[in-house]
Every structure is written in structure tokens, then in C-alpha cells.
Amino acid sequence: MNRLMLFLVLINITGEVIAQPSKLACQNLKNADLTDIPLEELMEIPIFLGASQQAACANEAANIVTTISNEEILTRGARDLVDVLQLVPGFTLGNDMSNILSAGIRGMATNDGKMSVFVDGIMLTERVYGSNVFGGHFPVEQIDHIEIIRGSSSIQNGNFAEMGVINIITKNAKKADGIAFTTDYGRFERGEARKNINIAAGKVFDNLEISFSGKANESQRSDRIYTDAHNKSFDMANNSQLDSLYGNFALKYKELGIRLLSDEYNVESRDGFADKIRPKGNFLRNSFTTNAAQLDFEHPFNANFKLNADFNVSQQKPWERYRVYDDKTKAADLIEKTIVDNYKFNTKATWMADSGSYVTLGNSYQMDDYSLIAPTKITLPTFSNYTAYTEGVYKTAWGDFLASLRFDYYNNFGTNFSPRLALTKQIDKFHYKLLYTHAFHAPTGGNYQLNQIYDEINELGRKTKKLSPERTETYEIELGYEFSHNFEIVTNVFWTNIKDLLTYGIDTNANQFYVNGTESDVYGLESGLKYKNKTLGNFDLNYSLYQANQHQASQYYQAFQNGNVIHPTMNLGFPTHKATLNHTFDFTPNLSFNHSLIFMSDRLCYSGTELQHYKPEWIYNTYLRYQNMPIKGAEIGLGLYDVFNARYQYVQQYKGFHPPLPAESRELMLRVSYKF
């Protein structure tokens, strides 16, 4: 019955495309069930890349993109977003500090505002430093699909999109259509790994759509032994707690949409922020909280002209630090709290021709108001910026030309212009992309705060210089060919140049500051192969090559030995080569087996001042999924992760003196879900 309904849906989609040749096929797949859709149709998942928010198919979108469907996430048995990103070209997870993971892209660290994470259009990237924190955090079970941009995207996504964007789209009311419960329980070799409970619900009442999703999580980073740079250690089993509480409510009535989102993530650590573990008897808790509301309105005046307006308000409390005692009779001590109130109003108008060509004009205003509770007399200024932007696309039979321009005025950093040019096209089985993007990243309130504190307390008599925005240029070429109905290869090459690189530093007294560093390049190649066979299963093979070039030797991002850079084309914490293979085999329509293999070449990092070398590593994960068992709507899954117990280490992607953080050991996870 499900296959019959899917067949009828696809017939309807095909009819719409034939009747309206100017409309993108992927626009009509938004509410289709992605289960069992052929490869070429899966590639048509919408990507919101244009300033107009016109959906562009993956093979024609004016960025290097990866789309991951809910079905892929569930079939792979992804425990959290870390498992999803490990299989995406360009991503390398690393240790930031205090038991916190960050993600680097294309050989460049992003933990200081170079990448954005959005959930349903609400930014969860924290606004103090621009960090994203991973591990037991984002609820993957409720995701409809993920749109990942590798490369610059400032024109569409603003200040924190210099190197990439992760856009998480959860299930709307139509796709949720009922109530679903999911629970996970995992164990390491020594102790609990995770226990989660998720709920998702949605209902459509004529013109009214209501949906809600929520998650409560308790997990541990690892069960292994952490050793600091002074050879002192502690057991991370049941001592590396990660807790999260998440809720997402959406209501849509005709052209008006309202969304409320709350996300709280707590990380407990004993490893400290640099080379020493914390004293016995206490540990550090870092809390990251986002509470946000979004109001959006879209009104089409006719088939060719529409107006969009949205208003976002959020309050974040990132890096809220408490000293917590093993003696539970002692109350936790607040060390520091920064509250950021963000307000953003955006309007844009789009005119689209029958051919699909369009022009968009828009502007926005946003303000960040900082409040600092800490043992310092420093007060933070209000950061605001006004943005005006335009984007146009002209479609021809052999190429779609895109041109964009963004103007920003920052009250603290002046003006910035960001152009963008693209030529893309899908021509029968072949597609190509030629892309140029100029991006930017303005310093944040946290950068300003850290430098003010450094000037106040450092004992070396130093004064920091005023920070300037980073400016980035990226050139990309992508070529792809569909050799058969179920076999496609896509390859891209890229070169990114960053000027005035915002760089985190620590002096000899362990005091922290930011500087504008040297000019930096990263360049490389990413290639992917997809093959789908009814007998052999689905194969997804990816390979990535990254090279770095610091225009002047950088003690913050390169490895030194005896005063010399020992590998000038490697940035700290990143492999030169990364390859992944994911394979899914269906025993029956309801029973599948998935396994994935991840390879990373040599990496360099520091433990204190000692340079360390990590040899190539392999990680092998497996997952068995049984749907509609024992009744329709019920599902059970069993996963074994890091089967060969590779004992992987998350290493720091800059010189912050923090030793490598042990990753999870072998884990067995059971997942049970039911939808009614």
C-alpha cells in the first residue's frame, strides 16, 4: 500500500513538472515521502540557498552542498549529529576545551564564528564567540533533512557563515502527522553511554498546522582515561556528563508562521581549558542555552511576485560557567555568565519570471545586547548592523547566471561589501558549477570581552590591538555525471583565502586573548560516488583532500619543531586525507543492515607544549534496523559503534595547549520507537 501511494505521489509530481516546466522538480518533493525514492530524485531535495529562498536542486544550487534525509539518518543509526557529520566530506570533529567538541571544515577550525548551525531558520550558533558545540546535543530523530553548505555563505546567512552552514529542517505538521516516541539506550565497555527520549507530533486542521518536537538526553563523552600534559589523569566513565533538553513548537496559519524553540545543553568537565586537569573535589559545568521566537509572513501577490517578512528574537546564555563540587551538599558557584539578547527584522521582495529567472531585494537590521555577570568591571557595548542585499538569477538553456551583492554596516566595525557570482546548470546527465564568493566575519562581543579582560589582568604589560573583520574569498568548481539510473559521481575543487584571520591565543600565564593573524589559504578536492542496486544495496563513497598554506608561519595553526614548521601544508588537528564508505543492505523491505567505515590520515596536535603525531585511523560502525515490528509503526534498532575499538582521539585544531580528548570506546546502542 505504501509503495502504491508513493507511486501515485510521484505520478502527481511528474504531472506538475510537465504542466509547469518553469518550476523546479525539487520544489514538488517537499512533502513527498523520501523512502525508496530513486537516487536522481533524492538529489532533488530542496536547498534554500538563494536570498529569494527559491528552492534550488542540489545539482544546480549555487554552493557545494550535501543533503541528508531522515531515512538516511535512521537507516545509518546516527546517535547524534556527530555521527552524521563524520560521513560528510569536509568535516573533522575536534576538541575545543573543557570536554567540548567543535567542527572544522576543509582543514580550517570554525570554533570562532566561521560556521552557522540553524534549526528551522533559528540560529543556534552562540553569539558570544560564534561557537557550535556537538555531542549528545541535536535531536537527529526529529530531522526531516539536513542541508549542509561547504564553503562561504555570508550573503544568505550572515556573519557566522564564512566556511559553511548546517541547516537542520525538522518535520513539519504534514510530515509528522501523528505522534511518535523514540528512546535510545547505549552502553560503553565501562558504564552508560547515553539515554534519550524523544517525542514528535503534528496535525493539520484545514488552514492550521501545528507541530511539536522535544528531546531529553543524558550521555557521557567517553569512558576512557584522560591524561593532561603533566601526566595527571582521571577516569571519564560517568565523569564526562552531557545533558540536553530541547523543545520546538511551530504553528502555521495560511501565510503566517510562528515558531518557539528552547535548547539547553550542559557539559561537565574535569579536563580544564588548557594543559591541566581541574583539582580534585570539583569540576566545571558549561551551559549553553538558547530561547528563541520566530514570526514569519509570506504573501504572494501573484504568480510572479511575493513579499517575505520575518522577525526573530532570542536570548542566549552560552559559556555559562559554574564550579560544581563532588560534595553535593555544596552549592555550585557561578564563575561567569554572559547574556545575549538578539533582535532581527528582515524583509525582502522577489520577482520571478515564468522562465524561473528572478530578482530579490531585501534588507535587515539586527542588534546584540550583551550583559556580563563576572568578577570584572568591564561593560560590553551593543553590537548592531544594517544589511541590504540583492540577488538575481538569469536562466538559459546551457547555464544559470547568479549575481549577488550584500552591504553591511556595523556600528563597531564599519562597512563591508560581499559579492557573489555563480554559473550552474544540469544538462541531461551532466551538471557543472563555477562559483565565486566573498565572505566576512566581524568580531563578536566575546572577542571584545576577552581582550578587555586581558588588557586588565595580564602581568606581561601587553595591550591588545583593535580587532578587524575577517575577509574571505572562495573559488569552487564542481562537475558531476549520472552514468546510469542509480550511479553518479560528483567532484569539486576549491580554494579559500582568509585575510585578518581572527585567532585565539594563550600567553605564558594562561591568559586568553584574540588577535588578527596572518593570511591563510586552504585548498583541495572532494569527490563522491553514489550507487544503488536492488541486490547489492546502496553505496556511498567519499574522498577528501585538504592542503593548507599560511602566508607567514603561524604558531597558532601549524606544528613547530626546533623552531621550524615541520609540515607547512597541514593545519593542526586536520588530516590531509579523509575517506568514508557507507553501505546499506535490505534483507527485506522492513529489515536493513548498515555499516560505515571512516578513514583519516595522520594528524598533528599539541599536548601542552609537546607536539604529538597521530597515525592514520579507521572507525567502523554497524546498525541493524527492523521496521514495523511487531506491529505497524513500531521500530527497533541495534547498533555497535567503533567495532574495532580504534580508541580515537579528538585533537585541538589550534594551539590551545589542551591535550587530546578521548573519544567514545566501543558502544552498543538499542533504539526503540513507535508512531501512531
Secondary structure as UniProt FT lines:
FT   HELIX           2..19
FT   TURN            21..22
FT   HELIX           25..29
FT   TURN            30..31
FT   TURN            35..36
FT   HELIX           39..42
FT   TURN            43..44
FT   STRAND          47..48
FT   TURN            51..52
FT   STRAND          55..56
FT   TURN            58..60
FT   STRAND          64..69
FT   HELIX           70..76
FT   HELIX           81..86
FT   TURN            89..90
FT   STRAND          91..95
FT   TURN            98..99
FT   STRAND          101..105
FT   TURN            106..107
FT   STRAND          108..109
FT   TURN            111..114
FT   STRAND          115..119
FT   TURN            120..121
FT   STRAND          122..123
FT   TURN            127..129
FT   HELIX           140..142
FT   STRAND          143..150
FT   HELIX           154..157
FT   HELIX           158..160
FT   STRAND          164..170
FT   HELIX           173..176
FT   STRAND          178..188
FT   TURN            189..190
FT   STRAND          191..205
FT   TURN            206..207
FT   STRAND          208..220
FT   STRAND          225..227
FT   TURN            229..230
FT   STRAND          233..235
FT   TURN            237..238
FT   STRAND          241..253
FT   TURN            254..255
FT   STRAND          256..269
FT   TURN            280..281
FT   STRAND          282..300
FT   STRAND          305..325
FT   TURN            328..329
FT   STRAND          333..352
FT   TURN            354..355
FT   STRAND          358..373
FT   STRAND          383..395
FT   STRAND          400..410
FT   TURN            411..413
FT   STRAND          414..427
FT   TURN            428..429
FT   STRAND          430..441
FT   HELIX           445..457
FT   TURN            459..460
FT   STRAND          470..484
FT   TURN            485..486
FT   STRAND          487..499
FT   STRAND          502..506
FT   TURN            508..509
FT   STRAND          512..516
FT   STRAND          520..533
FT   TURN            534..536
FT   STRAND          537..550
FT   TURN            555..557
FT   STRAND          560..561
FT   TURN            562..563
FT   STRAND          564..565
FT   TURN            568..569
FT   TURN            572..573
FT   STRAND          577..586
FT   STRAND          591..600
FT   STRAND          603..607
FT   TURN            608..609
FT   STRAND          610..614
FT   STRAND          617..627
FT   TURN            632..633
FT   STRAND          634..641
FT   TURN            643..644
FT   STRAND          649..650
FT   STRAND          661..662
FT   STRAND          667..675
//
